[in-house]
Amino acid sequence: MTAGTLISGQSRGEGLDLAAAGSWTAEHARTLEPQVDAATRTNSQVRRIAIDVARIDRLDTFGAWLLERAMRTWTSQGCETRLIGLHDDYRGLFEKVHAGTHKLTPEPPKQNSIIATLESVGRNMAGAGGDFVMLAQMIGALMVAAKRVAVRPWTFRLTSMINHLERVCWHAVPIILLITVLIGAILAQQGIFHFRKFGADIYVIDMVGVLVLREVGVLIVCIMVAGRSGSSYTAELGAMKMREEVDALRTMGFDPVEVLILPRIVALVIAVPVLTFLGSMAALYGGGVVAWAYGGIEPPVFLSRLQEAITVETFEVGILKAPFMALVIGVVACVEGLQVQGSAESLGEQTTNSVVKSIFLVIVLDGMFAMFFASIGM
């Protein structure tokens, strides 16, 4: 196959006609490149260049790139360039080379750091406002679905709720007991270590009892549930959203909130108080073991002092928080699951957001409850 050529044709004032012929392929690179380089060193008076490529026999990516490079050079010199007679067989190749070799958009100038920080804060605040709106919408949808189920109890998905209750509650018992035992043991050990300096070892029992039953027990359990079950809810609903199962339910006339979300929320609201009770008892057990082994406080003394230090109200404060925190975890998890788009990246991002937001709101809710119970004297 004859090597390609670039022939300089007729010059018409500020216009110049060129003709490309032969084989414009990589094997003829040594012949073609000098011709293209010479042609691009055009008289500065030329303002319009037309390249006739009708006589090109063969064209590959290399040849298309040579023509594209030449046209870019002329354009940068202020010339208007165009191709004439491009064969349909090569049009797609040339268009791909042209589209794939655009210059990258220059980076925007750096903003002032203060302005960029304020912009970021504003965007985050707007995003937080949108999150609260979606949470309110989900709570409203749950109330409507609960009302329908109350009017027609036989429509409630009891089997689904029992299945989720088993997964959220029964399967979570081992890890909850392990973590809370360790937390109770750490609290007792650190309390004895510091209280011993003042000869007040016995008051460690008061500290462990009140902290575990009022605050730490329910907080640790809810954080574990948010990381374990909340993320699971988000992933499940997100996968259903990606496979368009949620849309299929709507098409069949079912309410996804009633079918998918309500049983999960009910299971969570039942499970978290149960787990909170078990976790609190396990933490007290861990604290008692450490008080005996490390502090020399006998179990009968520990139990006697614990009975004096805590009241029924102490226990009630922790248990009353649990259903509300469970509701927050479930609503956040379901909202984030329904926000998943069509990619695995979106699923992972929303699952992470679910855990982070749930833990944050649980801690905020705990602070609000602390102020409320303090104001009513509990």
C-alpha positions as CSV (number, residue, x, y, z in Angstrom):
1,M,0.0,0.0,0.0
2,T,1.4,3.4,-1.0
3,A,2.5,5.6,1.9
4,G,0.2,8.6,2.6
5,T,1.0,12.0,1.3
6,L,-0.2,15.5,2.1
7,I,-0.1,17.7,-1.0
8,S,-0.2,21.5,-0.8
9,G,-2.8,22.6,-3.3
10,Q,-4.1,25.9,-4.6
11,S,-3.7,29.0,-2.4
12,R,-6.6,31.5,-2.7
13,G,-5.8,34.7,-0.8
14,E,-6.2,33.9,2.8
15,G,-7.3,30.4,2.0
16,L,-5.3,27.2,1.4
17,D,-6.4,23.9,-0.1
18,L,-4.6,20.7,1.0
19,A,-5.1,17.1,-0.3
20,A,-4.4,13.9,1.7
21,A,-4.0,10.6,-0.2
22,G,-2.6,7.1,0.2
23,S,-2.4,5.1,3.3
24,W,-2.5,7.0,6.6
25,T,-1.5,4.3,9.0
26,A,1.1,3.8,11.7
27,E,3.4,1.8,9.5
28,H,4.0,5.0,7.4
29,A,4.6,7.2,10.4
30,R,8.2,8.2,9.3
31,T,6.9,9.4,6.0
32,L,3.7,11.1,7.2
33,E,4.9,13.0,10.3
34,P,7.5,15.2,8.5
35,Q,4.9,16.2,5.9
36,V,2.4,17.1,8.5
37,D,5.0,19.1,10.5
38,A,6.0,21.0,7.3
39,A,2.4,21.7,6.4
40,T,1.6,23.1,9.9
41,R,4.3,25.7,9.4
42,T,2.0,27.7,7.2
43,N,2.3,31.3,6.1
44,S,0.8,33.5,8.9
45,Q,-1.4,35.2,6.3
46,V,-3.5,32.0,5.8
47,R,-6.8,32.2,7.6
48,R,-8.8,29.3,6.1
49,I,-7.5,25.8,5.4
50,A,-9.5,23.0,3.7
51,I,-8.1,19.4,3.7
52,D,-9.5,17.0,1.0
53,V,-9.3,13.5,2.4
54,A,-11.4,11.8,-0.3
55,R,-8.3,10.0,-1.8
56,I,-7.2,8.4,1.5
57,D,-7.1,4.6,0.9
58,R,-6.5,3.5,4.5
59,L,-6.9,5.3,7.8
60,D,-6.2,4.1,11.4
61,T,-6.1,5.8,14.7
62,F,-2.5,7.1,14.1
63,G,-3.5,8.7,10.8
64,A,-6.7,10.2,12.3
65,W,-4.6,11.7,15.2
66,L,-2.1,13.2,12.7
67,L,-4.9,15.0,10.9
68,E,-6.5,16.1,14.2
69,R,-3.1,17.4,15.5
70,A,-2.6,19.4,12.4
71,M,-6.1,20.9,12.6
72,R,-5.5,21.8,16.2
73,T,-2.2,23.5,15.4
74,W,-3.8,25.6,12.7
75,T,-6.8,26.4,14.9
76,S,-4.4,27.6,17.6
77,Q,-2.8,29.9,15.0
78,G,-6.1,31.5,14.3
79,C,-7.0,29.5,11.1
80,E,-10.4,28.1,10.3
81,T,-9.9,24.4,9.3
82,R,-12.3,21.8,7.9
83,L,-12.2,18.3,6.3
84,I,-13.6,17.6,2.9
85,G,-14.6,14.3,1.4
86,L,-14.2,12.2,4.6
87,H,-15.4,8.6,3.7
88,D,-18.3,7.3,5.8
89,D,-16.2,4.3,6.8
90,Y,-13.7,6.5,8.5
91,R,-16.1,9.1,9.9
92,G,-16.7,7.2,13.2
93,L,-13.0,6.7,13.8
94,F,-12.2,10.4,13.2
95,E,-15.1,11.5,15.5
96,K,-13.9,9.3,18.3
97,V,-10.3,10.6,18.0
98,H,-11.6,14.1,17.9
99,A,-13.9,13.6,20.9
100,G,-11.2,11.7,22.9
101,T,-8.5,14.3,22.5
102,H,-10.1,17.4,23.7
103,K,-8.0,19.5,25.9
104,L,-8.9,19.2,29.6
105,T,-10.9,22.1,31.0
106,P,-8.5,24.3,33.0
107,E,-8.9,24.1,36.7
108,P,-11.0,26.9,38.1
109,P,-9.0,29.5,40.1
110,K,-8.7,28.7,43.7
111,Q,-11.3,30.3,45.9
112,N,-10.5,32.3,49.0
113,S,-10.3,29.8,51.9
114,I,-12.7,31.7,54.1
115,I,-15.3,31.9,51.2
116,A,-14.8,28.2,50.5
117,T,-15.3,27.3,54.1
118,L,-18.5,29.3,54.4
119,E,-19.8,27.8,51.1
120,S,-19.1,24.3,52.5
121,V,-20.9,25.1,55.8
122,G,-23.9,26.5,53.8
123,R,-24.1,23.4,51.6
124,N,-23.9,21.1,54.6
125,M,-26.6,23.0,56.5
126,A,-28.8,22.9,53.4
127,G,-28.2,19.1,53.2
128,A,-29.0,18.7,56.9
129,G,-32.3,20.6,56.4
130,G,-33.2,18.3,53.5
131,D,-32.4,15.3,55.7
132,F,-34.8,16.5,58.4
133,V,-37.5,17.1,55.8
134,M,-37.1,13.5,54.6
135,L,-37.2,12.1,58.1
136,A,-40.4,14.1,58.8
137,Q,-41.9,12.7,55.6
138,M,-41.0,9.2,56.6
139,I,-42.5,9.6,60.1
140,G,-45.7,10.9,58.5
141,A,-45.8,8.0,56.1
142,L,-45.3,5.6,59.0
143,M,-48.2,7.1,60.9
144,V,-50.5,6.8,57.9
145,A,-49.5,3.2,57.4
146,A,-49.9,2.4,61.1
147,K,-53.4,3.9,61.0
148,R,-54.4,1.7,58.1
149,V,-53.0,-1.3,59.9
150,A,-54.9,-0.4,63.1
151,V,-58.1,-0.2,61.1
152,R,-57.4,-3.5,59.3
153,P,-55.1,-5.5,61.6
154,W,-55.1,-8.6,59.3
155,T,-53.0,-6.6,56.8
156,F,-50.0,-6.3,59.1
157,R,-47.1,-8.4,57.9
158,L,-46.7,-10.3,61.2
159,T,-44.4,-13.0,59.6
160,S,-42.1,-10.4,58.3
161,M,-42.0,-8.6,61.6
162,I,-41.2,-11.8,63.5
163,N,-38.4,-12.6,61.0
164,H,-36.9,-9.1,61.5
165,L,-37.3,-9.4,65.3
166,E,-35.4,-12.6,65.3
167,R,-32.5,-11.1,63.3
168,V,-32.4,-7.8,65.2
169,C,-33.0,-9.1,68.7
170,W,-32.2,-12.8,69.1
171,H,-29.1,-12.9,66.8
172,A,-27.7,-9.7,68.4
173,V,-27.8,-10.9,72.0
174,P,-24.3,-12.5,72.0
175,I,-22.4,-9.4,70.7
176,I,-24.5,-7.1,72.9
177,L,-23.8,-9.1,76.0
178,L,-20.1,-9.3,75.2
179,I,-19.7,-5.6,74.6
180,T,-21.7,-4.5,77.6
181,V,-19.9,-6.9,80.0
182,L,-16.6,-5.3,78.9
183,I,-18.0,-1.8,79.2
184,G,-19.2,-2.5,82.8
185,A,-15.9,-4.0,83.7
186,I,-14.0,-1.1,82.3
187,L,-16.1,1.4,84.2
188,A,-15.7,-0.5,87.5
189,Q,-11.9,-0.9,87.0
190,Q,-11.3,2.8,86.2
191,G,-13.6,3.9,89.0
192,I,-11.8,1.8,91.6
193,F,-8.4,2.9,90.3
194,H,-9.3,6.6,90.9
195,F,-11.6,6.4,93.8
196,R,-9.1,4.3,95.8
197,K,-6.9,7.5,96.1
198,F,-9.6,9.0,98.3
199,G,-10.6,5.8,100.1
200,A,-14.0,5.8,98.4
201,D,-13.9,2.4,96.6
202,I,-17.4,1.6,97.7
203,Y,-18.9,4.5,95.7
204,V,-17.8,2.8,92.5
205,I,-21.0,0.7,92.8
206,D,-23.1,3.8,92.8
207,M,-21.3,5.2,89.8
208,V,-21.6,1.9,87.8
209,G,-25.2,1.4,88.7
210,V,-26.4,4.8,87.8
211,L,-24.3,5.2,84.7
212,V,-25.2,1.8,83.3
213,L,-28.9,2.0,83.9
214,R,-29.5,5.6,83.0
215,E,-27.0,6.3,80.2
216,V,-24.3,3.9,79.1
217,G,-26.4,0.8,78.8
218,V,-28.9,2.2,76.3
219,L,-26.3,4.3,74.5
220,I,-24.0,1.3,73.8
221,V,-26.9,-0.9,72.8
222,C,-28.3,1.7,70.4
223,I,-24.9,2.4,68.8
224,M,-24.4,-1.3,68.3
225,V,-27.9,-1.7,66.8
226,A,-27.3,1.3,64.5
227,G,-24.1,-0.3,63.2
228,R,-25.5,-3.8,62.9
229,S,-29.2,-3.6,62.2
230,G,-29.5,0.0,60.8
231,S,-26.9,-0.6,58.2
232,S,-28.6,-3.9,57.3
233,Y,-31.9,-2.2,56.8
234,T,-30.3,0.4,54.5
235,A,-28.5,-2.2,52.5
236,E,-31.6,-4.4,52.1
237,L,-33.8,-1.5,51.0
238,G,-31.1,0.0,48.8
239,A,-30.6,-3.4,47.0
240,M,-34.4,-3.5,46.5
241,K,-34.4,0.0,45.1
242,M,-31.5,-0.9,42.7
243,R,-33.4,-3.9,41.4
244,E,-36.6,-1.8,41.1
245,E,-38.5,-4.0,43.5
246,V,-39.8,-1.0,45.4
247,D,-41.3,0.4,42.1
248,A,-42.8,-3.0,41.4
249,L,-44.6,-3.0,44.7
250,R,-46.1,0.4,43.9
251,T,-47.1,-0.8,40.4
252,M,-48.9,-3.8,42.0
253,G,-50.8,-1.4,44.3
254,F,-48.9,-2.0,47.5
255,D,-47.5,0.7,49.8
256,P,-43.7,0.1,50.3
257,V,-43.9,1.8,53.7
258,E,-46.5,-0.6,54.9
259,V,-45.0,-3.7,53.3
260,L,-41.2,-3.1,53.8
261,I,-40.7,-0.4,56.4
262,L,-43.4,-0.7,59.1
263,P,-42.5,-4.4,60.0
264,R,-38.8,-3.4,60.3
265,I,-39.6,-0.4,62.5
266,V,-41.9,-2.4,64.8
267,A,-39.3,-5.1,65.2
268,L,-36.7,-2.6,66.1
269,V,-38.9,-0.8,68.6
270,I,-39.6,-4.1,70.4
271,A,-36.0,-5.4,70.2
272,V,-34.0,-2.4,71.5
273,P,-35.7,-2.2,74.9
274,V,-35.1,-6.0,75.3
275,L,-31.5,-5.6,74.3
276,T,-31.1,-2.6,76.6
277,F,-32.3,-4.6,79.6
278,L,-30.0,-7.5,78.8
279,G,-27.1,-5.2,78.1
280,S,-27.6,-3.3,81.3
281,M,-27.7,-6.5,83.4
282,A,-24.6,-7.8,81.6
283,A,-22.8,-4.5,82.3
284,L,-23.7,-4.6,86.0
285,Y,-22.5,-8.2,86.1
286,G,-19.2,-7.2,84.5
287,G,-18.8,-4.4,87.0
288,G,-19.5,-6.7,89.9
289,V,-16.9,-9.2,88.8
290,V,-14.2,-6.6,88.4
291,A,-15.2,-5.0,91.8
292,W,-14.8,-8.4,93.4
293,A,-11.5,-9.4,91.6
294,Y,-9.8,-6.0,91.4
295,G,-11.4,-4.0,94.2
296,G,-12.0,-6.7,96.8
297,I,-15.7,-5.9,97.1
298,E,-17.6,-9.1,97.9
299,P,-20.7,-9.9,95.7
300,P,-23.1,-9.6,98.7
301,V,-21.7,-6.1,99.5
302,F,-21.9,-5.1,95.8
303,L,-25.6,-6.2,95.6
304,S,-26.5,-4.5,98.9
305,R,-24.9,-1.2,97.9
306,L,-26.3,-1.4,94.4
307,Q,-29.8,-1.8,95.9
308,E,-29.3,1.4,97.9
309,A,-27.8,3.3,95.1
310,I,-30.4,2.8,92.4
311,T,-34.2,3.1,92.3
312,V,-36.9,2.0,89.9
313,E,-36.8,5.4,88.4
314,T,-33.1,4.9,87.5
315,F,-34.1,1.8,85.5
316,E,-37.1,3.5,84.0
317,V,-35.1,6.4,82.6
318,G,-32.9,4.1,80.5
319,I,-35.7,1.8,79.3
320,L,-38.0,4.8,78.3
321,K,-35.3,6.1,76.0
322,A,-34.9,2.8,74.1
323,P,-38.1,2.8,72.0
324,F,-37.6,6.4,70.8
325,M,-33.9,5.8,69.9
326,A,-35.0,2.6,68.1
327,L,-37.5,4.6,66.1
328,V,-34.8,7.2,65.1
329,I,-32.4,4.4,64.0
330,G,-35.1,2.7,62.0
331,V,-36.4,5.8,60.3
332,V,-32.9,7.0,59.4
333,A,-31.9,3.6,58.1
334,C,-35.1,3.3,55.9
335,V,-34.8,6.9,54.5
336,E,-31.2,6.3,53.5
337,G,-32.0,3.0,51.9
338,L,-34.7,4.6,49.7
339,Q,-32.2,7.2,48.6
340,V,-29.9,4.6,47.0
341,Q,-29.5,5.2,43.2
342,G,-28.5,2.6,40.7
343,S,-24.8,1.9,41.6
344,A,-22.9,-0.1,44.2
345,E,-21.1,3.2,45.1
346,S,-24.4,4.8,46.1
347,L,-25.4,1.8,48.2
348,G,-22.1,1.9,50.1
349,E,-22.3,5.7,50.6
350,Q,-25.9,5.6,51.9
351,T,-25.1,2.7,54.2
352,T,-22.3,4.7,55.7
353,N,-24.5,7.8,56.0
354,S,-27.1,5.7,57.7
355,V,-24.8,4.6,60.5
356,V,-23.2,8.0,61.0
357,K,-26.5,9.9,61.1
358,S,-28.2,7.3,63.4
359,I,-25.4,7.4,66.0
360,F,-25.4,11.2,65.9
361,L,-29.1,11.5,66.3
362,V,-29.1,8.9,69.1
363,I,-26.6,10.9,71.1
364,V,-28.5,14.2,70.5
365,L,-31.7,12.5,71.6
366,D,-30.0,11.2,74.7
367,G,-28.9,14.7,75.6
368,M,-32.5,16.0,75.1
369,F,-33.8,13.2,77.3
370,A,-31.2,14.0,80.0
371,M,-32.4,17.6,80.1
372,F,-36.1,16.5,80.1
373,F,-35.7,14.1,83.0
374,A,-33.6,16.6,84.9
375,S,-36.4,19.2,84.6
376,I,-39.0,16.8,86.0
377,G,-36.7,15.5,88.7
378,M,-36.0,12.0,87.5
